[in-house]
Amino acid sequence: MGTKFGGKPGSKPGFKKQFKPYDNSQKKDDGGKKKFGFTKQEGHSFQKRKMPTDDGRSSSKKTDWDDFQGAEEDLKNHRQQSEKKDIFDIICPRKTNLGGTDCTSEKKAKLMDELHPHDPGQDQTLAFAHDTVRVLETQEVFEDLKDDMVWLPRLMQTFKGSVRPMLRHAVLAQRLMLTEELYGTPSPSARVSDSREGCCGPNPDKLLRILDEMKSTLTTMAQKEQVIKHSLVHKVFLDYFLFAPEKQRTEMIEAIREAVVYMAYTHDGARVAMHCLWHGTPKDRKVIIKTMKDVHGEGEFGHLVLLAIFDCVDDTKLIKQTVLAVRRVIKNKYGKKVLLYLLKPRDPDHILPEAIKFLEKGDSNAHSKKEPEIRKKELLEVVSPPLLEYLRDNAVSMVMDKGLSVIVRDILLSAAGDLRPAMKAVAKPASLELVPGGINKQLHMAEHPAGHIVLKWLIENDKALAELGREERFSRILVDTVGEEQLGTWVAVNRGALILCSLLKCVDQSVVEEVRSELEAIVPKLRKMTDNKGVENILEQLSAQ
């Protein structure tokens, strides 16, 4: 390497030693003996080296390199003529002209027509030659070459980086064509044609043969990580689970349980994982959950797999150890759905009806023995402490965040344990002085678009807490934290006035009386305020009693 790229052998490759002019001023002139092996005659230049002639004698005549290169070209042409035989006379002159810079579009089209062989079978010879394949790129030769396309690696490289978009935009028939061979080798009429139901066919025996071949193919694929990750494979796996009898389904789950994690990120793959959880044995479920320790429900489809785990797995301690990571997922769109599902399972406010309907398919599975309500209660007890702790430590940012404000409401309604520390943390920012329009562009909580909604929700939650037998009341904590006099200043903004309306209707009568007393003292001031819907509502409520 050192010799090739400069420098002495053994030196660092790619680095030449800096040029240093030869200084012979202080060295004795030895006539060139030491360096060249012969004596330099004074006053004469070095003689040119004489080239040997055919008869062995030396000659000083300059070599004719043009003749030499011409001979090389003739030899090359002779070799190609021997190899390409009949098509050599077609290719040679036209290939040279096509590569010229003066070849116009019209001339190029004419030469291409002349280049195209009369025998279609010669297309293959042209395509596999490095010098002629480029001039065939625009030819209509695909039909003749399609059987050999797999041997053209350069063509395969053109698909790199484009496979996913191609599959995403492929029509149903194209996707089915790509996966058809994964359904086994029966007659085409027995394969999937235009729908999953087509796999069944009118003959049960054919279906069983298809499923047996699918099982053999799919279990092999499950051993290869790069294959099992492909969405087309997930579609075939899902078809298998939809139509396989219980015995074959159980065998398949056992065979692929360690690879299920690689399918949880696609639409079909997530549903395969859910089938494995629903119909797998406790041992299968344990293996699947342990392999999913890094799947925290942050994906569009992966979070549905976690919901299926919550619905059917009896070992709630195992779930706590592996898949619950509150601080990681709470700010994620889908991770938040996972937490809300634990607080309020299958609430249509948080999960689509279609997803609820699909999750219900696992309710009658044979391996879940624990009562659903008991399982929900245990999971709630697992997730509540970290949720309440997170809310207590991050109350300000959560109540001012439109996306997280919903989970604040459900934590303080459904979480198990003492709610008051988190309630006090939420009420604390409301105790600041309210300046209409905010300070340094930061609105007061009672005027904030998300903050004032959180306060109204939590006041209204008190009724539900009372019905559940809970003693905590957010309205009481809010009044005690903010103070009656400070609450009275909230009428200056419409949103603040609407919060006061909620307090006048809350379930805690002591809070109602205290807020009413403060507002009645400023009724003259309220009557002077116009264009404030909240104040109008306050006056109506005060006059109604």
Helices and strands as residue ranges (DSSP letters): H 2-5, H 33-36, E 51-52, E 58-59, H 65-84, G 85-87, H 88-98, H 105-115, G 120-122, H 123-127, G 133-136, H 142-145, G 146-151, H 153-157, H 163-169, H 172-179, G 180-183, G 188-190, G 196-199, H 204-221, H 225-228, H 231-243, H 246-256, G 260-263, H 267-279, H 282-291, H 302-312, H 316-322, H 326-329, H 333-343, H 353-359, G 360-362, H 372-393, H 395-399, H 402-414, H 420-427, G 428-431, H 451-467, H 474-482, H 484-488, G 489-492, H 494-504, H 509-520, H 523-528, H 533-543
